[in-house]
Amino acid sequence: MTGDEARERFSEAYDDELSAEERAAFDAALDADPALRAEYEDFRALLDGTHALAGGDDPDLHDDVALRRAFLEGT
């Protein structure tokens, strides 16, 4: 996996959505490039800080939007 490919997968890696094979390739890319690892660590810290400010887990906006849409369509 190239550095650019790894960057494209930062969100998936953070959310633990990579397959075992993808995760191994992602980790190998980070191990091979200290600057890339630092970028990912900064990315993680930013998201961790955002989640802490928001009070924890991200709200599930999909359900909220679906309920609002159903309400509006029903009126």
N, CA and C atoms as an extended XYZ file, in Angstrom:
225
Properties=species:S:1:pos:R:3:atomname:S:1:resname:S:1:resid:I:1 pbc="F F F"
N         0.852       -1.163        0.000 N   MET     1
C         0.000        0.000        0.000 CA  MET     1
C         0.903        1.234        0.000 C   MET     1
N         0.601        2.169       -0.880 N   THR     2
C         1.372        3.407       -0.935 CA  THR     2
C         0.927        4.355        0.181 C   THR     2
N         1.714        5.384        0.384 N   GLY     3
C         1.352        6.377        1.379 CA  GLY     3
C         0.028        7.047        1.057 C   GLY     3
N        -0.190        7.366       -0.222 N   ASP     4
C        -1.457        7.993       -0.618 CA  ASP     4
C        -2.636        7.052       -0.385 C   ASP     4
N        -2.443        5.776       -0.679 N   GLU     5
C        -3.515        4.804       -0.430 CA  GLU     5
C        -3.805        4.697        1.063 C   GLU     5
N        -2.761        4.736        1.870 N   ALA     6
C        -2.955        4.683        3.319 CA  ALA     6
C        -3.708        5.915        3.802 C   ALA     6
N        -3.351        7.096        3.276 N   ARG     7
C        -4.052        8.320        3.667 CA  ARG     7
C        -5.541        8.233        3.342 C   ARG     7
N        -5.857        7.635        2.198 N   GLU     8
C        -7.258        7.481        1.799 CA  GLU     8
C        -8.019        6.569        2.758 C   GLU     8
N        -7.301        5.768        3.516 N   ARG     9
C        -7.935        4.817        4.433 CA  ARG     9
C        -7.842        5.234        5.902 C   ARG     9
N        -7.376        6.443        6.169 N   PHE    10
C        -7.272        6.903        7.554 CA  PHE    10
C        -8.602        6.747        8.289 C   PHE    10
N        -9.683        7.197        7.684 N   SER    11
C       -10.989        7.131        8.360 CA  SER    11
C       -11.414        5.695        8.609 C   SER    11
N       -11.233        4.849        7.603 N   GLU    12
C       -11.612        3.443        7.764 CA  GLU    12
C       -10.774        2.770        8.852 C   GLU    12
N        -9.498        3.096        8.896 N   ALA    13
C        -8.629        2.519        9.926 CA  ALA    13
C        -9.064        3.004       11.306 C   ALA    13
N        -9.350        4.283       11.415 N   TYR    14
C        -9.775        4.841       12.701 CA  TYR    14
C       -11.063        4.180       13.181 C   TYR    14
N       -11.980        3.951       12.257 N   ASP    15
C       -13.274        3.349       12.598 CA  ASP    15
C       -13.227        1.829       12.650 C   ASP    15
N       -12.034        1.246       12.481 N   ASP    16
C       -11.838       -0.206       12.511 CA  ASP    16
C       -12.695       -0.911       11.463 C   ASP    16
N       -12.691       -0.352       10.246 N   GLU    17
C       -13.491       -0.896        9.154 CA  GLU    17
C       -12.649       -1.573        8.075 C   GLU    17
N       -11.360       -1.730        8.309 N   LEU    18
C       -10.505       -2.400        7.335 CA  LEU    18
C       -10.543       -3.903        7.565 C   LEU    18
N       -10.459       -4.659        6.468 N   SER    19
C       -10.330       -6.108        6.604 CA  SER    19
C        -8.968       -6.401        7.223 C   SER    19
N        -8.770       -7.625        7.647 N   ALA    20
C        -7.487       -8.008        8.247 CA  ALA    20
C        -6.343       -7.779        7.257 C   ALA    20
N        -6.575       -8.105        5.998 N   GLU    21
C        -5.545       -7.920        4.974 CA  GLU    21
C        -5.257       -6.431        4.755 C   GLU    21
N        -6.317       -5.625        4.665 N   GLU    22
C        -6.137       -4.187        4.487 CA  GLU    22
C        -5.433       -3.568        5.694 C   GLU    22
N        -5.798       -4.023        6.885 N   ARG    23
C        -5.184       -3.477        8.100 CA  ARG    23
C        -3.702       -3.804        8.151 C   ARG    23
N        -3.344       -5.024        7.740 N   ALA    24
C        -1.929       -5.411        7.725 CA  ALA    24
C        -1.147       -4.539        6.747 C   ALA    24
N        -1.709       -4.289        5.571 N   ALA    25
C        -1.044       -3.439        4.584 CA  ALA    25
C        -0.964       -1.995        5.083 C   ALA    25
N        -2.023       -1.529        5.730 N   PHE    26
C        -2.048       -0.180        6.293 CA  PHE    26
C        -0.963       -0.028        7.357 C   PHE    26
N        -0.903       -0.978        8.277 N   ASP    27
C         0.103       -0.933        9.340 CA  ASP    27
C         1.519       -1.011        8.774 C   ASP    27
N         1.708       -1.819        7.732 N   ALA    28
C         3.030       -1.923        7.107 CA  ALA    28
C         3.432       -0.591        6.480 C   ALA    28
N         2.470        0.099        5.869 N   ALA    29
C         2.762        1.411        5.284 CA  ALA    29
C         3.168        2.403        6.370 C   ALA    29
N         2.481        2.370        7.509 N   LEU    30
C         2.834        3.266        8.616 CA  LEU    30
C         4.208        2.920        9.183 C   LEU    30
N         4.502        1.626        9.291 N   ASP    31
C         5.797        1.188        9.816 CA  ASP    31
C         6.945        1.615        8.905 C   ASP    31
N         6.673        1.663        7.601 N   ALA    32
C         7.714        1.990        6.628 CA  ALA    32
C         7.952        3.494        6.492 C   ALA    32
N         7.031        4.314        7.003 N   ASP    33
C         7.120        5.760        6.792 CA  ASP    33
C         6.770        6.512        8.079 C   ASP    33
N         7.785        6.911        8.844 N   PRO    34
C         7.519        7.609       10.105 CA  PRO    34
C         6.690        8.889        9.935 C   PRO    34
N         6.866        9.594        8.830 N   ALA    35
C         6.085       10.813        8.598 CA  ALA    35
C         4.613       10.473        8.391 C   ALA    35
N         4.351        9.389        7.681 N   LEU    36
C         2.973        8.941        7.471 CA  LEU    36
C         2.352        8.522        8.799 C   LEU    36
N         3.114        7.815        9.613 N   ARG    37
C         2.615        7.417       10.937 CA  ARG    37
C         2.278        8.662       11.765 C   ARG    37
N         3.118        9.677       11.696 N   ALA    38
C         2.854       10.914       12.437 CA  ALA    38
C         1.575       11.584       11.932 C   ALA    38
N         1.356       11.567       10.619 N   GLU    39
C         0.114       12.121       10.058 CA  GLU    39
C        -1.101       11.378       10.603 C   GLU    39
N        -0.995       10.047       10.635 N   TYR    40
C        -2.129        9.254       11.127 CA  TYR    40
C        -2.355        9.503       12.616 C   TYR    40
N        -1.290        9.614       13.380 N   GLU    41
C        -1.430        9.894       14.813 CA  GLU    41
C        -2.075       11.263       15.029 C   GLU    41
N        -1.710       12.252       14.215 N   ASP    42
C        -2.345       13.573       14.298 CA  ASP    42
C        -3.826       13.477       13.943 C   ASP    42
N        -4.136       12.697       12.910 N   PHE    43
C        -5.523       12.485       12.490 CA  PHE    43
C        -6.329       11.862       13.628 C   PHE    43
N        -5.759       10.822       14.244 N   ARG    44
C        -6.443       10.158       15.365 CA  ARG    44
C        -6.652       11.113       16.532 C   ARG    44
N        -5.640       11.894       16.857 N   ALA    45
C        -5.744       12.837       17.972 CA  ALA    45
C        -6.823       13.881       17.704 C   ALA    45
N        -6.905       14.339       16.464 N   LEU    46
C        -7.936       15.311       16.104 CA  LEU    46
C        -9.326       14.722       16.294 C   LEU    46
N        -9.531       13.508       15.797 N   LEU    47
C       -10.844       12.877       15.941 CA  LEU    47
C       -11.148       12.536       17.391 C   LEU    47
N       -10.152       12.066       18.128 N   ASP    48
C       -10.362       11.775       19.550 CA  ASP    48
C       -10.782       13.040       20.293 C   ASP    48
N       -10.125       14.159       19.983 N   GLY    49
C       -10.470       15.422       20.615 CA  GLY    49
C       -11.861       15.891       20.245 C   GLY    49
N       -12.231       15.709       18.985 N   THR    50
C       -13.568       16.083       18.527 CA  THR    50
C       -14.619       15.253       19.238 C   THR    50
N       -14.378       13.961       19.362 N   HIS    51
C       -15.335       13.090       20.050 CA  HIS    51
C       -15.453       13.459       21.522 C   HIS    51
N       -14.337       13.827       22.132 N   ALA    52
C       -14.374       14.212       23.543 CA  ALA    52
C       -15.205       15.482       23.731 C   ALA    52
N       -15.059       16.436       22.820 N   LEU    53
C       -15.839       17.674       22.902 CA  LEU    53
C       -17.318       17.421       22.673 C   LEU    53
N       -17.611       16.450       21.815 N   ALA    54
C       -19.003       16.139       21.495 CA  ALA    54
C       -19.653       15.290       22.580 C   ALA    54
N       -18.878       14.831       23.525 N   GLY    55
C       -19.442       14.042       24.612 CA  GLY    55
C       -19.440       12.556       24.356 C   GLY    55
N       -18.593       12.090       23.478 N   GLY    56
C       -18.492       10.647       23.272 CA  GLY    56
C       -18.788       10.250       21.847 C   GLY    56
N       -19.644        9.266       21.708 N   ASP    57
C       -19.943        8.703       20.400 CA  ASP    57
C       -20.619        9.718       19.500 C   ASP    57
N       -20.401        9.541       18.210 N   ASP    58
C       -21.099       10.363       17.237 CA  ASP    58
C       -22.579       10.043       17.281 C   ASP    58
N       -23.422       11.060       17.159 N   PRO    59
C       -24.853       10.765       17.112 CA  PRO    59
C       -25.185       10.057       15.811 C   PRO    59
N       -26.185        9.231       15.840 N   ASP    60
C       -26.615        8.539       14.631 CA  ASP    60
C       -27.611        9.440       13.916 C   ASP    60
N       -27.093       10.297       13.064 N   LEU    61
C       -27.937       11.265       12.379 CA  LEU    61
C       -28.819       10.610       11.329 C   LEU    61
N       -28.421        9.450       10.828 N   HIS    62
C       -29.223        8.776        9.814 CA  HIS    62
C       -30.626        8.507       10.334 C   HIS    62
N       -30.745        7.976       11.539 N   ASP    63
C       -32.064        7.693       12.112 CA  ASP    63
C       -32.853        8.972       12.326 C   ASP    63
N       -32.189       10.026       12.782 N   ASP    64
C       -32.858       11.299       13.011 CA  ASP    64
C       -33.403       11.861       11.703 C   ASP    64
N       -32.600       11.830       10.656 N   VAL    65
C       -33.040       12.331        9.352 CA  VAL    65
C       -34.193       11.490        8.826 C   VAL    65
N       -34.111       10.175        8.967 N   ALA    66
C       -35.187        9.301        8.488 CA  ALA    66
C       -36.490        9.591        9.220 C   ALA    66
N       -36.429        9.805       10.528 N   LEU    67
C       -37.642       10.123       11.289 CA  LEU    67
C       -38.221       11.463       10.869 C   LEU    67
N       -37.368       12.445       10.668 N   ARG    68
C       -37.851       13.761       10.238 CA  ARG    68
C       -38.474       13.683        8.851 C   ARG    68
N       -37.842       12.932        7.954 N   ARG    69
C       -38.382       12.788        6.600 CA  ARG    69
C       -39.745       12.100        6.653 C   ARG    69
N       -39.859       11.037        7.437 N   ALA    70
C       -41.136       10.326        7.554 CA  ALA    70
C       -42.204       11.247        8.118 C   ALA    70
N       -41.845       12.059        9.097 N   PHE    71
C       -42.803       12.994        9.686 CA  PHE    71
C       -43.266       14.000        8.641 C   PHE    71
N       -42.318       14.579        7.907 N   LEU    72
C       -42.671       15.596        6.918 CA  LEU    72
C       -43.479       15.018        5.767 C   LEU    72
N       -43.172       13.815        5.365 N   GLU    73
C       -43.919       13.188        4.275 CA  GLU    73
C       -45.315       12.798        4.719 C   GLU    73
N       -45.493       12.579        6.006 N   GLY    74
C       -46.797       12.182        6.528 CA  GLY    74
C       -47.722       13.352        6.785 C   GLY    74
N       -47.201       14.570        6.696 N   THR    75
C       -48.051       15.737        6.969 CA  THR    75
C       -48.498       16.414        5.714 C   THR    75
